[in-house]
């Protein structure tokens, strides 16, 4: 099974329009149709109901869409991790940060951190201040930078104090 068939299927399933899928994938409409036909033949199932030029994702296609998205997410993550490893990154750290901090203090923090830890790849997740504690608690981010304190039982350190308080 070709991964491009899955990528095409995901876009076609979400748009239920092969012309629009072709535009989004930068392919011809006939290529979209061929990808879907190849995938359906490989799986030995019909993913779309067709009426003339209109297509509608059927219940089997809707079920398969969930799996196709997971497959592609896993493949994309594997590719991204391999590229990161080739670029010298051995681990990843995700920082949840409020926009105001991201625009003011974060660049200095990132610069200093990367000087000391060049093998750690940083990912920045912009969140509202009141969402950062929840993201930490849920394990979606590794570190949070916020002006608010969290209601969750998490370790916190005061990094700076507003001089106007």
PADREN-701560 format. One record per atom (N, C-alpha, C): residue in three letters; residue number from 1; x, y, z; chain. Coordinates in steps of 0.2 Angstrom, whole numbers, padded with zeros to 4 digits, always signed. Layout:
R ALA NUM X Y Z A
...
This chain:
R UNK 1 +0004 -0006 +0000 A
R UNK 1 +0000 +0000 +0000 A
R UNK 1 +0004 +0006 +0000 A
R UNK 2 +0003 +0011 -0004 A
R UNK 2 +0007 +0017 -0005 A
R UNK 2 +0005 +0022 +0000 A
R UNK 3 +0009 +0025 +0003 A
R UNK 3 +0007 +0031 +0008 A
R UNK 3 +0004 +0037 +0004 A
R UNK 4 +0006 +0038 -0002 A
R UNK 4 +0003 +0043 -0006 A
R UNK 4 -0005 +0042 -0007 A
R UNK 5 -0007 +0035 -0007 A
R UNK 5 -0014 +0034 -0008 A
R UNK 5 -0017 +0036 -0002 A
R UNK 6 -0014 +0034 +0004 A
R UNK 6 -0017 +0036 +0011 A
R UNK 6 -0018 +0043 +0011 A
R UNK 7 -0013 +0047 +0010 A
R UNK 7 -0013 +0054 +0010 A
R UNK 7 -0019 +0057 +0006 A
R UNK 8 -0019 +0054 +0000 A
R UNK 8 -0024 +0057 -0005 A
R UNK 8 -0031 +0055 -0002 A
R UNK 9 -0032 +0049 +0001 A
R UNK 9 -0038 +0047 +0004 A
R UNK 9 -0040 +0051 +0009 A
R UNK 10 -0036 +0053 +0014 A
R UNK 10 -0037 +0057 +0019 A
R UNK 10 -0040 +0064 +0017 A
R UNK 11 -0037 +0067 +0012 A
R UNK 11 -0039 +0074 +0010 A
R UNK 11 -0046 +0073 +0006 A
R UNK 12 -0047 +0068 +0002 A
R UNK 12 -0053 +0066 -0002 A
R UNK 12 -0059 +0065 +0003 A
R UNK 13 -0057 +0061 +0008 A
R UNK 13 -0062 +0060 +0013 A
R UNK 13 -0065 +0066 +0017 A
R UNK 14 -0060 +0070 +0018 A
R UNK 14 -0062 +0076 +0022 A
R UNK 14 -0066 +0081 +0018 A
R UNK 15 -0064 +0082 +0011 A
R UNK 15 -0067 +0086 +0007 A
R UNK 15 -0073 +0083 +0003 A
R UNK 16 -0073 +0077 +0002 A
R UNK 16 -0078 +0073 -0002 A
R UNK 16 -0079 +0077 -0008 A
R UNK 17 -0073 +0079 -0011 A
R UNK 17 -0073 +0082 -0018 A
R UNK 17 -0066 +0081 -0021 A
R UNK 18 -0066 +0077 -0026 A
R UNK 18 -0059 +0075 -0029 A
R UNK 18 -0056 +0081 -0032 A
R UNK 19 -0060 +0086 -0035 A
R UNK 19 -0057 +0092 -0038 A
R UNK 19 -0053 +0096 -0032 A
R UNK 20 -0056 +0097 -0027 A
R UNK 20 -0054 +0100 -0021 A
R UNK 20 -0048 +0096 -0018 A
R UNK 21 -0048 +0090 -0018 A
R UNK 21 -0043 +0086 -0015 A
R UNK 21 -0037 +0086 -0020 A
R UNK 22 -0038 +0087 -0027 A
R UNK 22 -0032 +0088 -0031 A
R UNK 22 -0029 +0094 -0030 A
R UNK 23 -0033 +0099 -0029 A
R UNK 23 -0030 +0106 -0028 A
R UNK 23 -0026 +0106 -0022 A
R UNK 24 -0028 +0103 -0016 A
R UNK 24 -0024 +0103 -0010 A
R UNK 24 -0018 +0099 -0010 A
R UNK 25 -0018 +0093 -0014 A
R UNK 25 -0013 +0089 -0015 A
R UNK 25 -0008 +0090 -0021 A
R UNK 26 -0010 +0096 -0025 A
R UNK 26 -0006 +0098 -0030 A
R UNK 26 -0005 +0092 -0035 A
R UNK 27 -0011 +0088 -0036 A
R UNK 27 -0011 +0083 -0041 A
R UNK 27 -0017 +0084 -0046 A
R UNK 28 -0017 +0080 -0051 A
R UNK 28 -0023 +0080 -0056 A
R UNK 28 -0029 +0077 -0053 A
R UNK 29 -0034 +0078 -0055 A
R UNK 29 -0040 +0075 -0053 A
R UNK 29 -0040 +0068 -0054 A
R UNK 30 -0038 +0066 -0060 A
R UNK 30 -0037 +0059 -0062 A
R UNK 30 -0032 +0055 -0058 A
R UNK 31 -0027 +0058 -0056 A
R UNK 31 -0022 +0055 -0051 A
R UNK 31 -0026 +0054 -0044 A
R UNK 32 -0030 +0058 -0042 A
R UNK 32 -0034 +0057 -0036 A
R UNK 32 -0038 +0051 -0037 A
R UNK 33 -0042 +0051 -0042 A
R UNK 33 -0046 +0045 -0044 A
R UNK 33 -0042 +0039 -0044 A
R UNK 34 -0037 +0039 -0047 A
R UNK 34 -0032 +0033 -0047 A
R UNK 34 -0030 +0030 -0040 A
R UNK 35 -0028 +0035 -0036 A
R UNK 35 -0026 +0034 -0030 A
R UNK 35 -0031 +0030 -0026 A
R UNK 36 -0037 +0033 -0026 A
R UNK 36 -0043 +0030 -0022 A
R UNK 36 -0045 +0023 -0025 A
R UNK 37 -0045 +0022 -0032 A
R UNK 37 -0046 +0016 -0035 A
R UNK 37 -0041 +0011 -0033 A
R UNK 38 -0034 +0013 -0033 A
R UNK 38 -0029 +0008 -0031 A
R UNK 38 -0030 +0006 -0023 A
R UNK 39 -0032 +0011 -0019 A
R UNK 39 -0033 +0009 -0012 A
R UNK 39 -0039 +0005 -0011 A
R UNK 40 -0044 +0006 -0014 A
R UNK 40 -0050 +0002 -0014 A
R UNK 40 -0049 -0005 -0016 A
R UNK 41 -0045 -0006 -0021 A
R UNK 41 -0043 -0012 -0024 A
R UNK 41 -0039 -0016 -0019 A
R UNK 42 -0034 -0012 -0016 A
R UNK 42 -0029 -0016 -0011 A
R UNK 42 -0033 -0018 -0005 A
R UNK 43 -0038 -0014 -0003 A
R UNK 43 -0042 -0015 +0003 A
R UNK 43 -0048 -0020 +0002 A
R UNK 44 -0049 -0020 -0005 A
R UNK 44 -0055 -0024 -0007 A
R UNK 44 -0062 -0022 -0004 A
R UNK 45 -0062 -0015 -0003 A
R UNK 45 -0068 -0012 -0001 A
R UNK 45 -0069 -0006 -0004 A
R UNK 46 -0076 -0003 -0004 A
R UNK 46 -0077 +0003 -0007 A
R UNK 46 -0078 +0008 -0001 A
R UNK 47 -0074 +0014 -0002 A
R UNK 47 -0073 +0019 +0003 A
R UNK 47 -0078 +0025 +0002 A
R UNK 48 -0080 +0026 -0004 A
R UNK 48 -0085 +0031 -0006 A
R UNK 48 -0091 +0029 -0010 A
R UNK 49 -0096 +0032 -0009 A
R UNK 49 -0102 +0031 -0013 A
R UNK 49 -0102 +0036 -0019 A
R UNK 50 -0103 +0034 -0025 A
R UNK 50 -0102 +0038 -0031 A
R UNK 50 -0109 +0039 -0034 A
R UNK 51 -0110 +0045 -0036 A
R UNK 51 -0116 +0047 -0040 A
R UNK 51 -0114 +0052 -0045 A
R UNK 52 -0113 +0050 -0051 A
R UNK 52 -0110 +0054 -0056 A
R UNK 52 -0103 +0057 -0054 A
R UNK 53 -0103 +0063 -0054 A
R UNK 53 -0096 +0066 -0052 A
R UNK 53 -0096 +0067 -0044 A
R UNK 54 -0101 +0066 -0041 A
R UNK 54 -0101 +0067 -0033 A
R UNK 54 -0099 +0061 -0030 A
R UNK 55 -0095 +0062 -0024 A
R UNK 55 -0093 +0057 -0020 A
R UNK 55 -0095 +0058 -0013 A
R UNK 56 -0096 +0053 -0009 A
R UNK 56 -0098 +0054 -0002 A
R UNK 56 -0095 +0048 +0002 A
R UNK 57 -0091 +0050 +0007 A
R UNK 57 -0088 +0045 +0011 A
R UNK 57 -0093 +0040 +0014 A
R UNK 58 -0092 +0034 +0013 A
R UNK 58 -0097 +0029 +0016 A
R UNK 58 -0095 +0027 +0023 A
R UNK 59 -0099 +0023 +0026 A
R UNK 59 -0098 +0022 +0033 A
R UNK 59 -0091 +0018 +0034 A
R UNK 60 -0090 +0013 +0029 A
R UNK 60 -0083 +0010 +0029 A
R UNK 60 -0077 +0015 +0028 A
R UNK 61 -0078 +0019 +0024 A
R UNK 61 -0073 +0024 +0023 A
R UNK 61 -0072 +0029 +0029 A
R UNK 62 -0078 +0030 +0032 A
R UNK 62 -0077 +0034 +0038 A
R UNK 62 -0073 +0031 +0044 A
R UNK 63 -0075 +0024 +0044 A
R UNK 63 -0071 +0020 +0049 A
R UNK 63 -0064 +0020 +0047 A
R UNK 64 -0062 +0018 +0041 A
R UNK 64 -0055 +0018 +0039 A
R UNK 64 -0051 +0024 +0039 A
R UNK 65 -0055 +0030 +0039 A
R UNK 65 -0052 +0037 +0039 A
R UNK 65 -0048 +0037 +0046 A
R UNK 66 -0051 +0035 +0051 A
R UNK 66 -0048 +0036 +0058 A
R UNK 66 -0041 +0032 +0058 A
R UNK 67 -0041 +0026 +0055 A
R UNK 67 -0035 +0022 +0055 A
R UNK 67 -0030 +0025 +0050 A
R UNK 68 -0032 +0027 +0044 A
R UNK 68 -0027 +0031 +0040 A
R UNK 68 -0024 +0037 +0043 A
R UNK 69 -0028 +0041 +0046 A
R UNK 69 -0025 +0046 +0050 A
R UNK 69 -0019 +0044 +0055 A
R UNK 70 -0021 +0039 +0059 A
R UNK 70 -0016 +0036 +0064 A
R UNK 70 -0010 +0034 +0060 A
R UNK 71 -0011 +0030 +0055 A
R UNK 71 -0005 +0027 +0051 A
R UNK 71 -0001 +0033 +0048 A
R UNK 72 -0004 +0038 +0045 A
R UNK 72 +0000 +0044 +0043 A
R UNK 72 +0004 +0048 +0048 A
R UNK 73 +0000 +0048 +0054 A
R UNK 73 +0003 +0052 +0059 A
R UNK 73 +0009 +0048 +0062 A
R UNK 74 +0009 +0042 +0062 A
R UNK 74 +0015 +0038 +0065 A
R UNK 74 +0020 +0038 +0060 A
R UNK 75 +0019 +0038 +0053 A
R UNK 75 +0024 +0038 +0048 A
R UNK 75 +0027 +0045 +0048 A
R UNK 76 +0023 +0050 +0048 A
R UNK 76 +0026 +0057 +0049 A
R UNK 76 +0030 +0059 +0055 A
R UNK 77 +0028 +0056 +0061 A
R UNK 77 +0032 +0057 +0067 A
R UNK 77 +0039 +0053 +0066 A
R UNK 78 +0038 +0047 +0063 A
R UNK 78 +0045 +0043 +0062 A
R UNK 78 +0049 +0047 +0058 A
R UNK 79 +0047 +0050 +0052 A
R UNK 79 +0051 +0054 +0048 A
R UNK 79 +0054 +0060 +0051 A
R UNK 80 +0050 +0063 +0055 A
R UNK 80 +0052 +0069 +0058 A
R UNK 80 +0057 +0068 +0064 A
R UNK 81 +0056 +0062 +0067 A
R UNK 81 +0061 +0060 +0072 A
R UNK 81 +0068 +0058 +0069 A
R UNK 82 +0067 +0055 +0064 A
R UNK 82 +0074 +0053 +0060 A
R UNK 82 +0077 +0059 +0058 A
R UNK 83 +0074 +0063 +0055 A
R UNK 83 +0077 +0069 +0052 A
R UNK 83 +0080 +0073 +0058 A
R UNK 84 +0077 +0074 +0064 A
R UNK 84 +0080 +0077 +0070 A
R UNK 84 +0086 +0074 +0072 A
R UNK 85 +0086 +0067 +0072 A
R UNK 85 +0091 +0063 +0074 A
R UNK 85 +0097 +0064 +0070 A
R UNK 86 +0096 +0064 +0063 A
R UNK 86 +0101 +0066 +0058 A
R UNK 86 +0104 +0073 +0059 A
R UNK 87 +0100 +0077 +0062 A
R UNK 87 +0103 +0084 +0063 A
R UNK 87 +0106 +0085 +0070 A
R UNK 88 +0107 +0079 +0073 A
R UNK 88 +0110 +0080 +0080 A
R UNK 88 +0106 +0080 +0086 A
R UNK 89 +0100 +0080 +0085 A
R UNK 89 +0095 +0081 +0091 A
R UNK 89 +0094 +0074 +0094 A
R UNK 90 +0095 +0073 +0100 A
R UNK 90 +0094 +0066 +0103 A
R UNK 90 +0088 +0066 +0108 A
R UNK 91 +0085 +0072 +0109 A
R UNK 91 +0079 +0072 +0113 A
R UNK 91 +0075 +0078 +0111 A
R UNK 92 +0069 +0078 +0114 A
R UNK 92 +0064 +0084 +0112 A
R UNK 92 +0061 +0086 +0119 A
R UNK 93 +0060 +0093 +0119 A
R UNK 93 +0057 +0096 +0124 A
R UNK 93 +0052 +0101 +0122 A
R UNK 94 +0046 +0100 +0124 A
R UNK 94 +0040 +0104 +0122 A
R UNK 94 +0039 +0109 +0128 A
R UNK 95 +0038 +0116 +0126 A
R UNK 95 +0037 +0121 +0130 A
R UNK 95 +0030 +0124 +0129 A
R UNK 96 +0026 +0124 +0134 A
R UNK 96 +0020 +0128 +0133 A
R UNK 96 +0021 +0135 +0135 A
R UNK 97 +0019 +0140 +0131 A
R UNK 97 +0020 +0147 +0133 A
R UNK 97 +0015 +0151 +0131 A
R UNK 98 +0013 +0156 +0135 A
R UNK 98 +0008 +0161 +0134 A
R UNK 98 +0011 +0166 +0128 A
R UNK 99 +0007 +0169 +0124 A
R UNK 99 +0009 +0173 +0118 A
R UNK 99 +0014 +0179 +0121 A
R UNK 100 +0011 +0182 +0126 A
R UNK 100 +0015 +0188 +0129 A
R UNK 100 +0022 +0186 +0131 A
R UNK 101 +0023 +0181 +0134 A
R UNK 101 +0030 +0178 +0136 A
R UNK 101 +0034 +0176 +0130 A
R UNK 102 +0030 +0173 +0125 A
R UNK 102 +0033 +0171 +0119 A
R UNK 102 +0036 +0177 +0115 A
R UNK 103 +0033 +0182 +0115 A
R UNK 103 +0035 +0188 +0111 A
R UNK 103 +0040 +0192 +0115 A
R UNK 104 +0041 +0191 +0122 A
R UNK 104 +0045 +0195 +0125 A
R UNK 104 +0052 +0192 +0128 A
R UNK 105 +0051 +0187 +0133 A
R UNK 105 +0056 +0184 +0136 A
R UNK 105 +0059 +0177 +0133 A
R UNK 106 +0054 +0174 +0129 A
R UNK 106 +0056 +0167 +0127 A
R UNK 106 +0062 +0167 +0122 A
R UNK 107 +0063 +0172 +0118 A
R UNK 107 +0069 +0171 +0113 A
R UNK 107 +0075 +0171 +0117 A
R UNK 108 +0076 +0175 +0122 A
R UNK 108 +0082 +0175 +0127 A
R UNK 108 +0083 +0168 +0130 A
R UNK 109 +0077 +0165 +0133 A
R UNK 109 +0077 +0159 +0136 A
R UNK 109 +0079 +0153 +0131 A
R UNK 110 +0076 +0153 +0125 A
R UNK 110 +0078 +0148 +0121 A
R UNK 110 +0085 +0149 +0118 A
R UNK 111 +0088 +0155 +0117 A
R UNK 111 +0095 +0155 +0115 A
R UNK 111 +0099 +0153 +0120 A
R UNK 112 +0098 +0155 +0127 A
R UNK 112 +0103 +0152 +0132 A
R UNK 112 +0102 +0145 +0133 A
R UNK 113 +0096 +0142 +0132 A
R UNK 113 +0095 +0135 +0133 A
R UNK 113 +0098 +0131 +0128 A
R UNK 114 +0098 +0133 +0121 A
R UNK 114 +0101 +0129 +0116 A
R UNK 114 +0108 +0130 +0116 A
R UNK 115 +0111 +0135 +0118 A
R UNK 115 +0118 +0136 +0119 A
R UNK 115 +0121 +0130 +0124 A
R UNK 116 +0117 +0129 +0129 A
R UNK 116 +0119 +0124 +0134 A
R UNK 116 +0117 +0117 +0132 A
R UNK 117 +0112 +0116 +0128 A
R UNK 117 +0109 +0110 +0126 A
R UNK 117 +0108 +0109 +0119 A
R UNK 118 +0113 +0109 +0115 A
R UNK 118 +0112 +0109 +0107 A
R UNK 118 +0109 +0103 +0105 A
R UNK 119 +0109 +0097 +0108 A
R UNK 119 +0106 +0091 +0106 A
R UNK 119 +0099 +0090 +0107 A
R UNK 120 +0096 +0095 +0111 A
R UNK 120 +0089 +0095 +0113 A
R UNK 120 +0085 +0099 +0108 A
R UNK 121 +0080 +0096 +0104 A
R UNK 121 +0076 +0100 +0100 A
R UNK 121 +0070 +0103 +0104 A
R UNK 122 +0069 +0109 +0103 A
R UNK 122 +0063 +0112 +0106 A
R UNK 122 +0057 +0113 +0102 A
R UNK 123 +0051 +0112 +0105 A
R UNK 123 +0045 +0113 +0101 A
R UNK 123 +0041 +0118 +0106 A
R UNK 124 +0039 +0123 +0103 A
R UNK 124 +0035 +0128 +0106 A
R UNK 124 +0028 +0128 +0105 A
R UNK 125 +0024 +0127 +0110 A
R UNK 125 +0016 +0127 +0109 A
R UNK 125 +0013 +0133 +0112 A
R UNK 126 +0011 +0137 +0108 A
R UNK 126 +0008 +0144 +0111 A
R UNK 126 +0001 +0142 +0114 A
R UNK 127 +0000 +0144 +0120 A
R UNK 127 -0006 +0142 +0124 A
R UNK 127 -0009 +0148 +0127 A
R UNK 128 -0015 +0149 +0129 A
R UNK 128 -0017 +0154 +0133 A
R UNK 128 -0015 +0152 +0140 A
R UNK 129 -0013 +0158 +0144 A
R UNK 129 -0010 +0157 +0151 A
R UNK 129 -0014 +0152 +0155 A
R UNK 130 -0021 +0152 +0155 A
R UNK 130 -0025 +0148 +0159 A
R UNK 130 -0025 +0141 +0157 A
R UNK 131 -0022 +0139 +0151 A
R UNK 131 -0022 +0132 +0148 A
R UNK 131 -0015 +0129 +0149 A
R UNK 132 -0010 +0132 +0151 A
R UNK 132 -0004 +0130 +0152 A
R UNK 132 -0003 +0125 +0158 A
R UNK 133 -0006 +0126 +0164 A
R UNK 133 -0006 +0121 +0169 A
R UNK 133 -0009 +0115 +0167 A
R UNK 134 -0015 +0115 +0164 A
R UNK 134 -0019 +0109 +0161 A
R UNK 134 -0014 +0105 +0156 A
R UNK 135 -0011 +0109 +0152 A
R UNK 135 -0007 +0105 +0147 A
R UNK 135 -0001 +0102 +0150 A
R UNK 136 +0002 +0105 +0155 A
R UNK 136 +0007 +0101 +0159 A
R UNK 136 +0005 +0095 +0163 A
R UNK 137 -0001 +0096 +0166 A
R UNK 137 -0004 +0091 +0170 A
R UNK 137 -0006 +0085 +0165 A
R UNK 138 -0008 +0086 +0159 A
R UNK 138 -0010 +0081 +0154 A
R UNK 138 -0004 +0078 +0151 A
R UNK 139 +0002 +0081 +0152 A
R UNK 139 +0008 +0078 +0148 A
R UNK 139 +0009 +0081 +0141 A
R UNK 140 +0005 +0086 +0139 A
R UNK 140 +0005 +0088 +0132 A
R UNK 140 +0011 +0093 +0131 A
R UNK 141 +0014 +0096 +0137 A
R UNK 141 +0020 +0100 +0136 A
R UNK 141 +0024 +0098 +0142 A
R UNK 142 +0031 +0099 +0141 A
R UNK 142 +0036 +0097 +0147 A
R UNK 142 +0037 +0102 +0152 A
R UNK 143 +0037 +0108 +0149 A
R UNK 143 +0038 +0114 +0153 A
R UNK 143 +0033 +0120 +0151 A
R UNK 144 +0030 +0123 +0156 A
R UNK 144 +0026 +0129 +0155 A
R UNK 144 +0028 +0135 +0157 A
R UNK 145 +0027 +0141 +0153 A
R UNK 145 +0029 +0147 +0155 A
R UNK 145 +0023 +0152 +0155 A
R UNK 146 +0021 +0154 +0161 A
R UNK 146 +0015 +0158 +0162 A
R UNK 146 +0015 +0163 +0167 A
R UNK 147 +0011 +0168 +0167 A
R UNK 147 +0010 +0173 +0172 A
R UNK 147 +0006 +0170 +0178 A
R UNK 148 +0002 +0165 +0176 A
R UNK 148 -0003 +0163 +0181 A
R UNK 148 +0000 +0156 +0185 A
R UNK 149 -0003 +0155 +0191 A
R UNK 149 -0001 +0149 +0194 A
R UNK 149 -0006 +0144 +0193 A
R UNK 150 -0004 +0138 +0193 A
R UNK 150 -0008 +0132 +0191 A
R UNK 150 -0012 +0130 +0197 A
R UNK 151 -0018 +0127 +0195 A
R UNK 151 -0022 +0124 +0201 A
R UNK 151 -0021 +0117 +0202 A
R UNK 152 -0016 +0114 +0197 A
R UNK 152 -0014 +0107 +0198 A
R UNK 152 -0008 +0107 +0202 A
R UNK 153 -0007 +0101 +0205 A
R UNK 153 -0001 +0100 +0209 A
R UNK 153 +0005 +0098 +0205 A
R UNK 154 +0008 +0104 +0203 A
R UNK 154 +0014 +0103 +0199 A
R UNK 154 +0019 +0107 +0202 A
R UNK 155 +0026 +0106 +0200 A
R UNK 155 +0031 +0110 +0203 A
R UNK 155 +0032 +0116 +0199 A
R UNK 156 +0032 +0122 +0203 A
R UNK 156 +0033 +0128 +0200 A
R UNK 156 +0039 +0132 +0203 A
R UNK 157 +0042 +0136 +0198 A
R UNK 157 +0047 +0140 +0200 A
R UNK 157 +0045 +0147 +0198 A
R UNK 158 +0047 +0152 +0202 A
R UNK 158 +0046 +0159 +0200 A
R UNK 158 +0052 +0161 +0196 A
R UNK 159 +0052 +0163 +0190 A
R UNK 159 +0057 +0165 +0186 A
R UNK 159 +0059 +0172 +0186 A
R UNK 160 +0053 +0176 +0186 A
R UNK 160 +0054 +0183 +0186 A
R UNK 160 +0048 +0186 +0190 A
R UNK 161 +0049 +0192 +0193 A
R UNK 161 +0043 +0196 +0196 A
R UNK 161 +0042 +0202 +0193 A
R UNK 162 +0036 +0204 +0192 A
R UNK 162 +0034 +0210 +0189 A
R UNK 162 +0035 +0215 +0194 A
R UNK 163 +0039 +0220 +0192 A
R UNK 163 +0041 +0226 +0196 A
R UNK 163 +0036 +0230 +0198 A
R UNK 164 +0030 +0230 +0195 A
R UNK 164 +0025 +0235 +0196 A
R UNK 164 +0020 +0232 +0201 A
R UNK 165 +0021 +0226 +0204 A
R UNK 165 +0016 +0223 +0209 A
R UNK 165 +0018 +0225 +0216 A
